[in-house]
């Protein structure tokens, strides 16, 4: 069982510096676990208005009071996953291994959000895992499977579960996939994301209440990103539900390589700087016309290329 979050017996003396792991974020309020020990936490604020800290960051902080500190350095990141529109960005988490995307047979899931999450995973070299929840809703199961069939044919891993009616099976199938990895959990509201967290993380609700209190000075909030250590090792990072997933920050070069069905064809375009939109001799467009690449996937690529050109600097 994961130990509850508690105040450690001793923090560094005021003015001293220590290393820690960022385990929760809300606005510019962060909880840092000294030495990565998630049974302890210090509320920290970044030094400087432009410092962007993410859950999963390894940081150096300076103790400023008994239970507060100032983040003075962010360690080197393996990756940083975030979404962005033309004006601003929203960090998800850093130093990830895989992305767990939770869908359900009902309510209707967004294929646009799914496609964007998969592009983000590919662009950051994360292993994506799709969970189709609520398979007990039989009338909605066949249509959901049909909508996911193109993604399965692309090689994406899809696990079908009924977390509510077969929790033990769901826990067994997912625990081995998550053990030892840092996994970001994404999903729209209503897909069963919170139920999944409570299934996989003992005492998750109690930990969330304590994190919420520490982050927001006693005012309850559920709109924050938080990291939960997993009993089998590794961590599950839960983020608030969302309805949009902008990827304005991805360059065209990263976008074209983030579609696995595009990659084998990229060397075969007539022009080395082909954008795969309207160019003659484009291998991607020829594959779309021949039905080897789904038109919906190419439309998503074209939309993302358009968005990437809309950033206001």
N, C-alpha and C positions, 0 to 999 in steps of 0.2 A: 504494500500500500504506500502511495506517495505521502511523504510527511507533510503536515500542514505548514503553511507559511507562518513563521513566528519571528519575533525580533531576536537577533543573535545576542549572545551573552555580552559580546564586546564588539564595538565598531572601532575603526581607526580613531586616533585622537584628532580633535579639531585641528585643521591645517595639514594633516597628513594625507597622503595619496594612497589609493589602493585600486586594484583591478576588479572589474565586475562584469556581469552579464545583464543586459537590459531585458527584463522579463515582462514589462508592460508599458504601454504608452497611451496617453490621452492628452491631446494638444501638445503643449511643451512641458508636460509633467511626465516623468519617467520613473519607473521602479527598477533599481539595480540590485542584483544579488551579488554581494561581495564574494569574490573568488568563485562565482558560479554556484554558490550554495543557495538554492532557492528556498531554503527554510528561513532565510534572512532577507531583509529588504531595506533599502535606503531610498527615500524620495529624492530625486535629483533633477536639476535643471541644467540645460546646456549653457556653456559660456559663449556668449555672442549670439545675436539674433539670427544669423544665417546658418548656424550649425544644425544639421538635420540628423537626428538620431533615430534608429529603427530598432524594434524588438529583434533580438538575436545578435545585436552588436556587442562586441567585446570593447569595453571602454575603460579609461582611467578616470577616476573621480577624486575630488578633494573633499574631505569631510568638512562641512561648514557648521554643523550643530550636532546634537545627539543623534538625530535620525534623518538628517538632510545632507546633501552634498551637491557639488557642482561638477558636471562632466567637462573635463579639460582636454580629453583626447579620445578619438574613435579609432579602434584598431583596424587593420587592413581587412577588407571584406572579400569573401569569395564571390559573392553576388549580392545584389540588392533588387528586390522585386517591388515595383510600384506602378501605379496607374497615373495617367496625366491627361489633362485636356489642354487647350491652347493657352490657358492662363496659369495653371498651377498643377502641382503633383501631390499625390497622397502615397506615403510610404506604407508598404505592407510589412516586410520583414527582411532581414539580412542573413547571410550565411546559411542558406537553405540547401536541402538535398532533393526534396521532391514536393510536388503540389498535389493535394487531394481535393478534387472538385466534386462537391456533393450535389446530385440532381435527384429528382423524384418523379415517379409516375404521375403524381399530381401534388400540388398545382403544376400547371404547364411551365416547363423550364425554358429559358431563353437560349436558343442555339447561338445567337450572336455573342452572348456572354461566354458560353462554352468555347466557341471558336477563339475568342480573344484571350481567354485564360490559357488555352493550349498554345497559342502563339507566344504569350508571355513566358510560358514554361520552356518552349523550344529556344527562344531567344536568350534565356538565362541558363540553358543547359540543365534544366531540372527535369526529373522523371515525373511525368504526369500520370495520375491514377484517377479514373472516373468511377464514382460510386453512384449506382442507380438504386435509390432507396424506395421504400414503400412498394415492393414487388407483390405484397399481399393484396393490393388494389387491382384485382384481376382485369377489370374492364379497361384499365388504362395501361396495362403492362405491354400488350402487343404494339400499340401505337408508339410508346416510348422506345421500345426495342427497335422499331422500324426507323425512328428518327436518329438513333445512335448507330445503326448499321454502317453508315458511311465512315464513321470515326473508327469503328472496329476494323473495317477493311484497310484503314490507313495504319493499323498496327497499334492503336491506342488500347491500353489495358482498361477493361470495364468489369467492375465487380457488382453483381446484383445482390441486394440485401433487403431484408425487412427488419430494420433495427427494432421496431416496436414489437413485432410478433415473434421474432426469432433472435433475441439479443445475444444469446450465447454463441450462436453460429456467427453472427456479425462480429462479435469481439474476437473470436478465434481466427476468423479469416483476415481481419485487418491488423491485429496485433503483430503478427509476424512480419507484415509488410512495413510496419512503422518502426519496429524496434531498431534502435541504433541510428535512426535518421532524424534530421530536423525537417519537419513536414508542416507546410502552411495549408490550412484548411480554408477553402473558399466555397461560397454558395449563396444563392439568393435566400431571402426570408421564406420560411415555410417548407424548406427541403429536408429538414431534420438535422441540421448542423448541430444545434445545441444538444439534442438527444444523443447524437454521436459522441460529442465531447464527454457528456456525463457517463456514457457507456465505457469509454476508453480510459478516462481519468478518474480514479477514486478521489472523492472529496472535491471534485471540480467546483461544485456550487459554493462550498464553504471558502475555497481558495479565491473564487471570483468576488465574493462579498468582501473578503479582507483586502484584496487588491483594489477594489472599487473604493473602499473607505480610505486607503492610504493614498490613492491617486487624487482623489477629489475632496479631501478634507472632510470626509464623513457624508458627503452628498452622494447618494447612490447614482451610478451611471452604468449603462451596459454598452455604451458605444466606445469601447476601447479595445485595442489589440493586446492579447496576453499570451504568454508562453506557459505551457504546462509540462513538467517532466513526465515521461511515460514510465510505468513500472518496469518495462522491459528494456529501458535505456532509450535515449533519444528524447525528442520533444515534439509536442503538438502545439502549433501556434494558431490560435483562433482569431479571426478578424471579423468586424461587424459586417452584416449583410449589406449588399449594395446593388444598385440597379444599372450602373454604367461602369465600363472598363475601358477608359481611353488609353491608347498606346502612342500618343503623339510624339513621345521621346525616341521611338525606335526609328533608326535610319532605314532607307530603302534596302540597303545591303543586308541589314539584319532581318528585315521583314521577309525578303525573298527566301532566305535560308531557314526561316521559322516555319515554312510550310513543307513538310517532309516529302510530299508528292512533287514539289517543284525541284528539289535539290538534284536529282539525277539528270534533269533536263537543262539546268542552267548553263553548262558548257556548250550547249548545242544551238544557242540563239545566234542569229547572223551577226548581231552587233554586240561587242563586249559590254557596252553600257546600256543594254536593253532594259527598259523599265517594265516590260511584260504587260503593257496596257494597250497600245495601238500599233506597235512597231512591226514592220514586215519581217518575215523570217524568224518570228519569235517561237521558240519551241514550246513555251508554256501555252501561248494562245492556240497553237496547232493542237496541243493535247486537249485543251478545253473544247475546241470545235469537234474533235474526234470522240469526245466523251470519256477520255482517260483521266481528266481532272474535272471535278464537279464544278459547274458554273457558280454555285453558291460559294464555294471556297475561293474561287478567283474573284468573285464580287467582294468578299470580305477583304482580300488582299488589296484590291483597288481602293476600297473605302479607307483602309489603314494608311495607304500611301497618300491619299488625299488629306487625311487628318494630320499626317506627319508634316505637311507643308503649311499647316495653319497656326503654328506656335507663334505667340506674341512675345517678342523678346524685349 
